Amino acid sequence: MESDAFVDGGMEQNMAPQDALFAKLQAHIEHSLHFGGGPRVTYLIGNNGVGKSRQLARIAAHYASQGDIAAIGCISNAVYDRFTLTSRGGLEYLGSRSSGNAVFHTAIDRLVSKIILKGMQRSKRAVRLLEETLEMDFMFSIDAPQEKGSKVPPLQRLVDRRKLKSGASIADFLSVSDRRTVVELLGRQVRFSSLKLDQVASLQKFMDLNPEVRVFVHRRNPARQTIDFGALSTGEQNRALTFAKVLSVAEEGALILIDEPEISLHLHWQMDFHRSLKGLLEGLKRIHVVVATHSPVIISEGAKHDSDDAAVIAIDHVDDGEGGERLIVTDRLFRDIASHERLVLDDFNTATYRTQEVDLKIAESVLEAVENPDRIADVIKRLQQICAKLGISEEDRHHVETAVRVVRKQALVLDTGAQS
């Protein structure tokens, strides 16, 4: 197992912990963007407050300042995130905020439309990939203006007047061809995947003027329902938005940063996240995705299906022995994850209800002490750390204490034998 505890004197021993973490993330990203072999994913895990979201924002700002990345997608569906709202150097903010501290609560259908159209402009098959992944078809409609006798051009009545500068008309933003395309689509329910590329381009310009638009989805389940996007559950909306945002920035040489994709997701959708993500990006070689998550299900299920092309970087605060804390960063590949419960115990510092992993870890530690007497001190330290994990039962504590006594006795026997 590749494991670097940076604060303990690993290869970045002279760096501050957050700088060492940044260097490790950068190494993963640079390898993908320069040497290909992708799509590749790095998962960033750790308790609240250890700096996962700040690292995503730092990575985004760093590569935006370089200006040599094809696209940097900053994806979040949370109420708050750490990304900046600036678009520069290929950076595209795809979060929920519309200003520094405000939340974008309205015009969700228009947002969905813009994202899908952006993805289609990059690749015509983007929307079909989205539909296949989510097992639903996406449609939209723009209502024709009802105001009769108005001197304002029909299309101009549909857009946000604040988007038009003083004295400007919609003709200043849309060509004759663009206006004709939009008028032909008014009052109809149109499937995104049926659009031609010139229609996509005209609609993108129109959407920039913030018109009223409705998005519908047709579920491919036995019920074959067609419903408003807003009628979907929060989890369905977040899942659809996350994958649509991914496709809107997916191209060779892109970096995609996703903050907590598990928000509102049902367990089954968390289990399917990694497989679906890799499927959406299939065929792209020089692309890297960094995901900050609290979900061990996303990671362990990903490891089950993809053992070689993904990594996990875990950040954790540990007791420094002087009444304070220090930051430990470990880096491992998916193939090093033995099981879901071992992942939860080791990297999420939690013992799940009636887990067998605690007993297995105790047995492994005692065996290590017997086979490697020079490691007894480290073994005792690791055994004692088990008791600090959340969910440890009194029975588990008793087993740990018994194991520590056994190991110490082994050390005493060895010490006595050495003296004689």
MIKOLZA-214438 format. One record per residue: y, x, z of N, C-alpha, C in turn; residue in one letter. Coordinates in steps of 0.001 Angstrom, whole numbers, padded with zeros to 6 digits, always signed. Example, Ala and Ser with C-alpha at 12.3 -4.5 7.8 and 13.67 -1.06 7.14 Angstrom:
# MIKOLZA-214438
-005690+013190+007800-004500+012300+007800-003300+013200+007800A-002250+012850+007080-001060+013670+007140+000030+012900+007870S
This chain:
# MIKOLZA-214438
-001194+000836+000000+000000+000000+000000+001238+000867+000000M+002157+000581-000924+003433+001276-000922+004287+000663+000168E+004739+001474+001096+005521+000932+002201+006525+001964+002661S+007811+001663+002518+008861+002589+002917+009684+001974+004031D+009652+002566+005220+010517+002112+006311+011758+002991+006288A+012770+002546+005598+013910+003389+005295+014589+003937+006547F+014700+003118+007582+015402+003564+008773+014586+004590+009542V+013295+004624+009284+012426+005556+009988+012306+006899+009278D+013150+007133+008311+013115+008441+007654+012329+008462+006376G+012356+007346+005610+011711+007308+004315+012533+008077+003308G+012335+007791+002041+012980+008602+001012+014491+008402+000982M+014992+007284+001570+016428+007077+001659+016899+007275+003095E+016369+008282+003782+016628+008430+005208+018092+008686+005544Q+018868+009205+004600+020272+009491+004885+021191+008317+004552N+020611+007220+004077+021407+006056+003707+021468+005051+004861M+022551+004258+004875+022601+003104+005757+021530+002117+005282A+020968+001304+006200+019871+000402+005828+020191-000497+004635P+021390-001117+004617+021709-002003+003512+021855-001231+002200Q+022302+000022+002281+022397+000851+001076+021006+001224+000577D+020102+001490+001511+018729+001811+001131+018058+000613+000476A+018313-000568+001007+017773-001786+000409+018323-001975-001000L+019615-001758-001162+020249-001864-002480+019603-000882-003456F+019356+000338-002999+018747+001360-003861+017345+000942-004296A+016586+000336-003383+015235-000095-003723+015270-001233-004741K+016143-002206-004535+016284-003294-005506+016708-002753-006868L+017653-001835-006852+018149-001247-008092+017032-000520-008835Q+016170+000153-008108+015062+000876-008743+014131-000085-009481A+013822-001216-008857+012976-002218-009517+013654-002752-010776H+014933-003077-010663+015671-003659-011784+015780-002668-012937I+016165-001429-012622+016348-000419-013665+015052-000163-014425E+013944-000148-013706+012654+000090-014362+012386-000995-015401H+012629-002253-015040+012383-003357-015971+013320-003309-017168S+014597-003088-016916+015579-003150-017996+015472-001962-018951L+015005-000821-018446+014918+000371-019289+013558+000544-019952H+012484+000178-019236+011141+000463-019735+010373-000781-020160F+010898-001968-019879+010231-003189-020315+009004-003506-019484G+008033-004138-020143+006817-004537-019443+006963-005849-018709G+008089-006525-018922+008375-007742-018171+007789-008990-018792G+008184-010145-018280+009172-010308-017205+008623-009878-015850P+009497-009255-015027+009100-008814-013698+009970-009496-012639R+009372-009673-011468+010046-010399-010389+009976-009586-009102V+011078-009548-008365+011105-008977-007022+011529-010059-006045T+010718-010270-005013+011050-011255-003987+011632-010535-002778Y+012704-011093-002254+013403-010536-001100+013246-011516+000051L+012614-011068+001151+012338-011974+002261+012871-011386+003565I+013045-012242+004545+013533-011810+005845+014207-012957+006563G+014410-012808+007862+015042-013856+008654+016477-014112+008215N+017014-015253+008630+018429-015527+008404+019269-014444+009078N+020293-013992+008369+021197-013016+008949+020901-011569+008628G+019780-011294+007929+019466-009895+007613+020157-009421+006335V+020752-010344+005574+021551-009910+004429+020946-010123+003058G+019999-011049+002910+019373-011274+001603+020394-011760+000567K+021128-012812+000924+022094-013371-000030+023210-012389-000337S+023618-011618+000674+024667-010614+000439+024183-009543-000522R+022906-009203-000452+022369-008205-001381+022348-008745-002811Q+022020-010025-002976+022056-010616-004315+023474-010540-004884L+024454-010888-004048+025852-010844-004498+026270-009410-004824A+025795-008463-004025+026142-007058-004256+025536-006559-005571R+024288-006926-005819+023633-006544-007072+024388-007133-008256I+024781-008406-008152+025522-009065-009240+026836-008348-009518A+027573-008043-008459+028871-007377-008632+028703-005985-009227A+027667-005277-008793+027440-003915-009298+027193-003926-010806H+026283-004781-011262+025943-004769-012683+027036-005402-013540Y+027797-006330-012955+028936-006883-013697+029977-005806-013960A+030164-004909-012976+031142-003828-013142+030682-002796-014160S+029358-002689-014364+028841-001742-015355+029095-002236-016780Q+028980-003560-016965+029283-004155-018268+028247-003911-019341G+027039-003453-018973+026030-003154-019998+024788-004025-019876D+024890-005126-019128+023782-006060-018991+024036-007249-019901I+023006-007689-020624+023178-008794-021566+023665-010052-020870A+023092-010374-019711+023504-011548-018938+023075-011349-017499A+023912-011823-016579+023583-011790-015151+023715-013217-014639I+022602-013877-014426+022621-015254-013967+022545-015328-012456G+023543-015917-011813+023584-016071-010346+023275-017523-010021C+022052-017792-009598+021546-019156-009490+021372-019569-008030I+021965-020710-007691+021801-021260-006345+022035-022757-006397S+021228-023500-005632+021442-024938-005492+021869-025291-004076N+022161-024276-003271+022552-024497-001887+024009-024926-001800A+024364-025525-000671+025739-025936-000440+026662-024717-000445V+026174-023606+000128+026944-022369+000163+026095-021233-000381Y+026734-020262-000987+026043-019045-001412+027033-017892-001326D+026550-016681-001560+027384-015491-001418+027914-014957-002750R+027547-015597-003850+027995-015120-005156+029493-015352-005324F+030114-014512-006147+031518-014751-006501+031565-015748-007654T+032700-016385-007823+032849-017372-008887+033368-016751-010181L+033635-015457-010150+034199-014765-011308+033152-014602-012409T+033567-014798-013646+032705-014521-014797+033229-013280-015492S+032473-012206-015401+032880-010958-016061+031652-010086-016262R+031708-009207-017244+030608-008280-017479+029268-008947-017665G+029260-010125-018295+028011-010843-018520+027606-011724-017364G+028346-011689-016250+027990-012473-015071+028291-013953-015304L+027332-014805-014965+027509-016247-015072+027156-016883-013737E+028141-017497-013090+027886-018176-011817+027268-019538-012101Y+026070-019770-011568+025343-021019-011793+024968-021636-010453L+025954-021694-009563+025740-022295-008257+026390-023659-008162G+026522-024151-006930+027036-025505-006714+028524-025539-006414S+029127-024393-006077+030539-024394-005696+031425-024396-006941R+032560-025075-006834+033531-025064-007927+034782-024293-007549S+034911-023947-006264+035994-023081-005796+035488-022371-004553S+036307-021554-003960+035869-020689-002873+034974-021333-001849G+035367-022480-001286+034578-023115-000253+034218-024559-000582N+034545-025003-001779+034277-026392-002142+032886-026538-002737A+032331-027732-002635+031004-028006-003169+031148-028948-004361V+030415-028655-005413+030495-029442-006639+029570-030649-006497F+030124-031770-006002+029310-032941-005724+029270-033927-006894H+030216-033819-007828+030319-034814-008892+029956-034214-010246T+029826-035126-011218+029557-034741-012617+028289-033905-012751A+027241-034247-011978+026003-033490-012041+025356-033616-013419I+025492-034800-014029+024901-034987-015363+025564-034078-016392D+026886-033932-016264+027585-033052-017193+027145-031601-016993R+026932-031221-015727+026453-029870-015439+025090-029630-016073L+024185-030605-015912+022851-030493-016523+022975-030345-018035V+023847-031148-018634+024028-031097-020090+024519-029725-020538S+025529-029210-019841+026080-027905-020209+025020-026815-020124K+024218-026852-019063+023205-025820-018864+022137-025892-019947I+021680-027113-020253+020651-027264-021284+021188-026821-022645I+022408-027209-022961+022997-026820-024246+023166-025300-024336L+023560-024681-023233+023712-023224-023223+022361-022552-023487K+021312-023075-022842+019982-022524-023074+019534-022690-024504G+019836-023853-025108+019441-024106-026491+020174-023191-027453M+021425-022844-027116+022170-021936-027987+021535-020551-027981Q+020983-020151-026845+020291-018857-026767+018944-018916-027489R+018249-020041-027301+016933-020199-027925+016649-021683-028115S+016372-022093-029328+016143-023510-029624+014959-024058-028832K+013983-023200-028535+012802-023695-027829+013014-023787-026319R+014211-023442-025823+014450-023437-024382+014217-024815-023765A+014769-025855-024386+014634-027183-023795+013194-027662-023846V+012469-027280-024877+011055-027678-024946+010244-026975-023858R+010559-025714-023585+009903-025013-022481+010197-025710-021158L+011448-026123-020981+011838-026820-019765+011067-028133-019636L+010985-028871-020716+010293-030160-020693+008806-029993-020413E+008193-028979-021003+006769-028745-020772+006506-028326-019328E+007392-027495-018783+007222-027026-017411+007363-028163-016408T+008355-029022-016620+008642-030107-015681+007879-031389-016006L+007243-031426-017183+006520-032601-017653+007433-033826-017712E+008607-033625-018246+009546-034711-018479+010462-034347-019639M+010887-035352-020402+011786-035139-021532+013220-035442-021107D+014182-034698-021665+015585-034833-021285+016389-035462-022414F+017182-036486-022056+018023-037189-023018+019419-037349-022428M+020383-037659-023284+021744-037892-022810+022376-039006-023633F+023458-039570-023094+024243-040535-023857+025706-040385-023472S+026582-040599-024443+028028-040606-024230+028524-041963-024687I+029058-042728-023761+029495-044089-024100+030700-044065-025024D+030700-044952-026008+031842-045088-026909+033021-045690-026148A+034256-045298-026463+035434-045834-025760+035564-047343-025968P+035861-048067-024879+035960-049526-024937+037398-050019-025068Q+038360-049153-024810+039770-049536-024813+040248-049802-026248E+040552-051044-026552+040973-051408-027902+042498-051415-028022K+042980-051102-029202+044407-051146-029448+045163-049963-028892G+044442-048972-028336+045109-047800-027775+045518-046854-028896S+046676-046223-028734+047134-045246-029714+046492-043879-029498K+045803-043717-028366+045126-042451-028075+043842-042379-028884V+043588-041272-029597+042360-041140-030377+041128-041429-029521P+040083-042070-030097+038911-042494-029324+038286-041381-028483P+038049-040229-029083+037412-039148-028328+038291-038669-027184L+039578-038687-027398+040501-038194-026380+040455-039072-025129Q+040098-040343-025315+039990-041242-024170+038761-040940-023320R+037830-040162-023846+036585-039883-023142+036645-038624-022292L+037655-037809-022479+037667-036509-021798+038623-036527-020615V+038505-035512-019792+039389-035338-018643+040760-034901-019160D+041776-035745-018984+043099-035449-019534+043659-034131-018984R+043212-033761-017766+043707-032514-017172+043264-031295-017972R+042196-031469-018783+041723-030360-019601+042599-030140-020841K+043377-031135-021171+044267-031021-022328+045642-030590-021843L+046139-029524-022375+047458-029034-021975+048540-030020-022395K+049676-029901-021788+050789-030813-022061+051080-030891-023555S+051002-032105-024059+051312-032308-025470+050167-032022-026413G+049050-031510-025886+047909-031164-026739+047061-032397-026998A+046324-032343-028079+045383-033418-028400+043996-032817-028542S+043030-033673-028645+041650-033191-028750+041443-032395-030038I+042297-032641-031041+042204-031902-032304+042524-030424-032121A+043195-030083-031021+043506-028684-030747+042291-027931-030204D+041268-028681-029816+040085-028064-029213+038830-028235-030066F+038786-029326-030822+037611-029611-031647+038019-029720-033106L+037239-029078-033968+037508-029168-035405+037124-030555-035919S+037479-030826-037172+037107-032104-037793+035600-032271-037766V+034887-031198-038079+033427-031244-038086+032877-031516-036682S+033467-030864-035674+033022-031080-034291+033233-032533-033879D+034402-033068-034213+034712-034450-033826+033778-035422-034531R+033490-035159-035787+032586-036030-036538+031191-036015-035908R+030728-034835-035510+029408-034710-034882+029329-035528-033593T+030353-035404-032742+030342-036120-031464+030399-037626-031694V+031256-038075-032619+031383-039516-032898+030045-040092-033358V+029306-039344-034155+027998-039823-034637+026999-040027-033502E+027213-039323-032378+026276-039415-031257+026693-040433-030204L+027911-040960-030311+028420-041885-029303+027578-043152-029223L+027336-043601-027984+026635-044859-027770+025147-044804-027997G+024609-043630-028258+023172-043488-028501+022527-042700-027357R+021241-042942-027148+020471-042122-026213+019754-041064-027045Q+020163-039811-026878+019712-038728-027751+018883-037734-026949V+017769-037332-027502+016939-036310-026858+017510-034936-027195R+017712-034106-026179+018303-032787-026399+017522-031992-027442F+016190-032047-027364+015372-031224-028261+015485-031644-029720S+016065-032829-029993+016213-033274-031382+017501-032762-032023S+018374-032152-031217+019653-031674-031733+019486-030462-032649L+020328-030395-033655+020389-029211-034503+021384-028223-033888K+021306-026972-034289+022142-025946-033680+023634-026206-033865L+024039-026756-035038+025458-027044-035221+025906-028181-034302D+025007-029130-034023+025321-030198-033078+025444-029646-031655Q+024572-028705-031320+024616-028071-030001+025973-027392-029803V+026425-026650-030819+027700-025934-030716+028871-026907-030555A+028865-028008-031314+029955-028988-031213+029960-029664-029847S+028777-030002-029347+028683-030660-028041+029128-029734-026913L+028830-028442-027052+029269-027500-026019+030795-027496-025900Q+031470-027491-027019+032939-027518-027006+033443-028820-026365K+032779-029924-026719+033179-031224-026177+032948-031276-024668F+031822-030730-024201+031506-030744-022776+032514-029937-021964M+033109-028934-022582+034117-028136-021877+035345-028964-021504D+035500-030121-022145+036622-031011-021849+036253-032063-020799L+035082-031883-020188+034615-032741-019087+034574-034237-019420N+033852-034621-020476+033699-036048-020764+032698-036688-019802P+032679-038002-019763+031654-038709-018992+030366-038711-019814E+029290-038233-019224+028010-038179-019919+026912-038574-018942V+025881-039221-019438+024733-039594-018607+023500-038867-019108R+022724-038385-018187+021473-037709-018524+020309-038552-018011V+019296-038696-018846+018093-039446-018499+016887-038528-018616F+015853-038832-017865+014589-038115-018013+013475-039124-018247V+012556-038731-019104+011382-039556-019377+010169-038818-018830H+009637-039345-017746+008483-038694-017122+007245-038856-017990R+006485-037764-018103+005261-037799-018890+004049-038174-018037R+004289-038869-016941+003192-039309-016086+002640-040631-016615N+001555-041129-016018+000976-042383-016534+001964-043541-016585P+002957-043564-015675+003920-044668-015672+004894-044585-016839A+005078-043380-017405+005963-043165-018560+007360-043740-018302R+007944-043422-017141+009250-043963-016776+010389-043207-017448Q+011446-043930-017762+012708-043318-018180+013756-043713-017149T+014320-042722-016453+015275-043008-015376+016467-042066-015465I+017535-042427-014769+018702-041553-014684+018338-040267-013950D+018934-039147-014371+018707-037891-013683+019078-038025-012202F+020152-038760-011926+020589-038939-010547+019616-039729-009697G+018664-040443-010322+017681-041220-009579+016478-040379-009166A+016393-039155-009672+015323-038261-009254+015524-037862-007796L+014452-037464-007153+014579-036956-005786+015379-035659-005796S+015913-035295-004626+016670-034047-004536+015813-032862-004958T+014540-032877-004563+013638-031793-004942+013447-031705-006441G+013267-032869-007099+013108-032881-008556+014374-032376-009240E+015517-032799-008741+016776-032340-009327+016935-030828-009169Q+016680-030312-007983+016830-028873-007744+015859-028063-008586N+014644-028550-008694+013645-027844-009514+014089-027812-010971R+014531-028956-011489+014978-029023-012875+016211-028148-013093A+017161-028204-012162+018371-027399-012298+018060-025912-012262L+017190-025503-011341+016852-024080-011231+016264-023556-012531T+015279-024271-013073+014619-023784-014286+015529-023893-015504F+016378-024925-015545+017342-025032-016655+018325-023876-016603A+018781-023521-015407+019705-022398-015255+019035-021086-015671K+017773-020919-015310+017040-019721-015721+017035-019603-017242V+016700-020695-017914+016629-020666-019375+017990-020467-020022L+019059-020880-019331+020394-020748-019919+020857-019297-019990S+020228-018397-019224+020626-016979-019247+019472-016060-019633V+018333-016631-020008+017144-015835-020305+017231-015193-021686A+017280-013871-021708+017253-013111-022955+016895-011672-022621E+016589-010892-023635+016260-009485-023407+017450-008767-022765E+017161-007964-021745+018202-007212-021069+018940-007997-020010G+018414-009164-019615+019095-010006-018632+018590-009739-017219A+019447-009993-016259+019123-009932-014834+019395-011314-014258L+018396-011898-013600+018527-013237-013031+018341-013151-011522I+019297-013679-010778+019294-013634-009319+019227-015067-008793L+018193-015381-008023+017980-016757-007548+017964-016760-006024I+018816-017584-005437+018925-017673-003982+018247-018957-003482D+017178-018796-002730+016449-019878-002069+016078-021026-003018E+015205-020776-003989+014810-021835-004926+013967-022924-004265P+013458-022662-003055+012573-023626-002395+013296-024815-001786E+014631-024839-001827+015392-025924-001209+014911-027279-001735I+014473-028140-000825+014009-029515-001110+012713-029582-001912S+012078-028455-002190+010871-028490-003014+009636-028868-002199L+008871-029802-002718+007581-030154-002144+006665-028937-002163H+005696-028909-001260+004768-027778-001155+004131-027438-002502L+003709-028461-003246+003024-028205-004517+003948-027521-005522H+005234-027885-005510+006181-027248-006428+006480-025821-005989W+006460-025568-004696+006599-024182-004229+005399-023361-004691Q+004222-023945-004608+003014-023244-005049+003080-022900-006530M+003740-023737-007298+003781-023567-008751+004983-022752-009224D+005883-022387-008300+007160-021791-008716+006975-020507-009521F+006220-019549-009011+006108-018245-009681+005460-018388-011056H+004380-019168-011122+003702-019346-012408+004644-019986-013423R+005380-021002-012992+006316-021672-013905+007434-020730-014341S+007963-019956-013397+009030-019003-013715+008566-018003-014767L+007385-017429-014575+006870-016462-015547+006617-017129-016900K+006169-018394-016881+005932-019109-018132+007214-019334-018912G+008307-019646-018215+009592-019860-018876+010094-018582-019544L+009748-017433-018971+010263-016151-019461+009250-015409-020336L+008151-016051-020618+007084-015400-021396+007610-014885-022730E+007220-013664-023069+007646-013060-024334+008818-012118-024176G+009575-012255-023087+010701-011351-022836+010180-010108-022105L+010563-008942-022560+010030-007696-021991+011009-007009-021053K+012283-006975-021414+013279-006273-020593+014116-007296-019825R+013511-007858-018818+014201-008852-018005+013673-008750-016582I+014571-008916-015611+014145-008827-014211+014749-009990-013424H+013941-010540-012522+014373-011637-011669+014256-011191-010215V+015317-011387-009446+015275-011137-008002+015437-012480-007299V+014487-012806-006416+014480-014089-005729+014550-013864-004226V+015576-014404-003576+015650-014399-002115+015041-015705-001623A+014053-015613-000746+013346-016830-000346+012870-016773+001093T+012692-017958+001683+012078-018094+002998+010666-018664+002877H+010162-018797+001663+008892-019488+001444+007727-018525+001236S+006833-018383+002230+005635-017559+002010+004690-018200+001001P+004786-019521+000828+003926-020210-000139+004244-019736-001555V+005537-019628-001890+005926-019152-003219+005322-017782-003486I+005390-016904-002491+004935-015529-002679+003415-015439-002730I+002726-016058-001784+001268-015925-001744+000610-016593-002948S+001149-017735-003389+000591-018369-004586+000909-017546-005825E+002084-016923-005840+002402-016025-006944+001451-014850-006993G+001134-014297-005824+000212-013157-005752-001170-013534-006260A-001545-014772-006044-002868-015225-006496-002971-015217-008024K-001845-015488-008693-001865-015607-010152-001321-014379-010872H-000659-013478-010165+000052-012382-010823+000062-011179-009886D-000970-010357-009946-001133-009300-008950-000354-008033-009262S+000068-007835-010491+000613-006529-010882+002112-006500-011166D+002688-007609-011593+004058-007568-012121+005111-008100-011174D+004837-008142-009888+005831-008625-008936+005751-007811-007654A+006879-007745-006965+006961-006979-005725+007642-007819-004658A+007401-007427-003402+008022-008096-002266+008728-007044-001420V+010002-007262-001150+010756-006397-000245+011078-007212+000995I+010589-006765+002141+010791-007478+003397+011805-006739+004258A+012727-007491+004838+013744-006930+005727+013516-007522+007112I+013575-006679+008126+013310-007187+009471+014095-006389+010501D+014584-007076+011545+015200-006412+012686+014126-006122+013724H+014072-004893+014224+013122-004543+015280+013866-003869+016425V+013243-003899+017585+013817-003286+018785+013906-001781+018586D+015087-001202+018861+015246+000246+018694+014876+001030+019952D+014419+000312+020984+014015+000988+022212+015166+001336+023134G+016376+001026+022713+017556+001340+023526+018406+000096+023768E+017767-001066+023700+018470-002308+023943+019150-002887+022723G+018982-002244+021579+019578-002732+020345+018521-003014+019293G+018973-003161+018053+018058-003424+016949+018327-002480+015793E+017312-002253+014987+017474-001500+013757+016795-002260+012629R+017181-001949+011426+016682-002673+010265+015538-001899+009615L+014442-002601+009378+013289-002010+008698+013112-002696+007351I+012915-001918+006313+012710-002453+004969+011382-001949+004435V+010503-002860+004053+009220-002475+003473+009109-003022+002060T+008395-002301+001231+008285-002638-000189+006816-002596-000566D+006322-003685-001137+004922-003710-001548+004758-004536-002818R+003641-004352-003496+003344-005114-004701+002548-006362-004344L+002546-007314-005250+001786-008541-005031+000313-008242-004733F-000221-007234-005394-001650-006971-005215-001990-006485-003810R-000972-006086-003034-001210-005632-001667-001239-006782-000659D-000988-008001-001117-000979-009158-000220-002406-009672-000076I-002947-009527+001123-004354-009872+001342-004586-011379+001345A-003682-012125+001955-003842-013570+002052-002512-014188+002467S-002457-015515+002368-001248-016226+002788-000990-016010+004283H-002023-016134+005100-001837-016020+006544-001477-014596+006962E-002020-013589+006275-001652-012212+006606-000194-011948+006204R+000214-012511+005080+001610-012397+004665+002532-013017+005714L+002171-014197+006186+002993-014888+007191+003057-014078+008479V+001924-013507+008887+001881-012741+010134+002665-011437+010016L+002455-010702+008939+003058-009368+008809+004523-009414+008388D+004847-010244+007408+006178-010195+006806+007111-011313+007270D+006537-012413+007769+007362-013483+008321+007253-013541+009839F+006496-012583+010401+006382-012422+011858+006044-013723+012572N+005081-014438+012013+004689-015734+012560+003175-015878+012557T+002638-016313+013690+001216-016622+013786+001055-018129+013629A+000449-018570+012544+000276-019997+012313-000787-020563+013248T-000809-021869+013356-001696-022557+014299-003157-022182+014070Y-003784-021634+015136-005200-021247+015138-005555-020263+014024R-004632-019407+013650-004932-018419+012621-005943-017396+013124T-006780-016912+012221-007744-015872+012552-007183-014475+012312Q-005990-014429+011696-005416-013135+011319-005061-012281+012524E-004694-012891+013651-004369-012098+014838-005609-011348+015324V-006730-012047+015410-007969-011389+015842-008391-010299+014861D-008217-010561+013566-008572-009554+012566-007685-008317+012714L-006400-008541+012945-005471-007419+013084-005784-006605+014337K-006166-007279+015418-006546-006585+016652-007775-005729+016405I-008777-006314+015736-010019-005573+015463-009749-004367+014572A-008916-004539+013549-008579-003432+012661-007867-002315+013423E-007001-002703+014360-006249-001707+015124-007152-000893+016029S-008064-001572+016720-009000-000868+017610-009876+000074+016805V-010360-000372+015656-011199+000478+014803-010413+001688+014322L-009143+001492+013972-008315+002615+013540-008154+003644+014650E-007998+003161+015888-007840+004074+017020-009104+004890+017255A-010248+004266+017059-011527+004973+017243-011717+006027+016161V-011391+005659+014916-011626+006563+013792-010536+007620+013643E-009349+007347+014173-008224+008273+014038-007535+008461+015391N-008104+009248+016269-007545+009423+017621-006090+009891+017629P-005660+010597+016581-004285+011081+016548-003269+009956+016311D-003764+008762+015970-002866+007633+015712-002839+006630+016869R-003441+006961+017994-003573+005999+019088-002219+005478+019553I-001227+006345+019663+000097+005907+020126+000694+004868+019180A+000565+005109+017855+001079+004150+016873+000300+002841+016926D-001004+002936+017150-001839+001734+017220-001414+000869+018400V-001207+001486+019540-000772+000734+020729+000575+000068+020472I+001477+000781+019824+002789+000215+019520+002666-001002+018618K+001808-000915+017589+001629-002049+016682+000963-003229+017376R+000016-002933+018260-000626-004008+019017+000397-004745+019885L+001257-004001+020537+002270-004626+021393+003269-005443+020580Q+003518-005019+019346+004447-005765+018488+003898-007128+018086Q+002566-007276+018105+001966-008561+017772+002456-009648+018728I+002630-009293+019979+003038-010270+020994+004450-010799+020758C+005234-010106+019957+006609-010550+019693+006685-011547+018538A+005569-011769+017856+005571-012672+016708+005607-014128+017171K+006325-014941+016438+006460-016346+016768+005113-017054+016625L+004790-017910+017597+003568-018697+017505+002359-018074+018176G+002521-016866+018732+001400-016215+019418+001009-017043+020644I-000284-017356+020785-000759-018149+021917-001053-017242+023112S-001219-017857+024260-001567-017086+025459-002916-016411+025285E-003817-017076+024588-005134-016472+024333-004983-015231+023462E-004111-015307+022449-003860-014145+021596-003268-012995+022410D-002321-013318+023304-001721-012281+024158-002779-011606+025010R-003675-012401+025532-004751-011834+026351-005616-010882+025528H-005929-011269+024292-006738-010407+023420-006002-009104+023105H-004696-009203+022883-003899-008001+022618-003920-007081+023831V-003697-007629+025022-003682-006821+026250-005034-006145+026468E-006107-006866+026185-007453-006284+026320-007632-005131+025338T-007158-005338+024098-007287-004294+023081-006484-003056+023463A-005298-003244+024021-004470-002114+024435-005185-001320+025533V-005804-002028+026480-006543-001331+027550-007698-000527+026968R-008396-001102+025986-009526-000402+025359-009048+000859+024656V-007950+000736+023918-007419+001884+023177-006922+002961+024141V-006254+002553+025208-005781+003532+026192-006941+004233+026882R-007992+003485+027141-009186+004088+027737-009790+005109+026798K-009788+004761+025497-010280+005698+024493-009440+006968+024488Q-008122+006794+024608-007236+007950+024622-007493+008810+025858A-007729+008155+027012-007990+008889+028261-009289+009673+028159L-010310+009060+027601-011600+009757+027421-011433+010981+026530V-010695+010816+025449-010487+011932+024525-009690+013035+025203L-008675+012646+025988-007839+013632+026658-008663+014411+027697D-009504+013670+028437-010351+014326+029450-011327+015284+028804T-011886+014858+027679-012842+015727+026955-012157+016971+026442G-010932+016844+025994-010211+018007+025480-009905+019007+026579A-009563+018496+027791-009237+019379+028917-010462+020131+029424Q-011624+019453+029371-012847+020116+029862-013370+021139+028848S
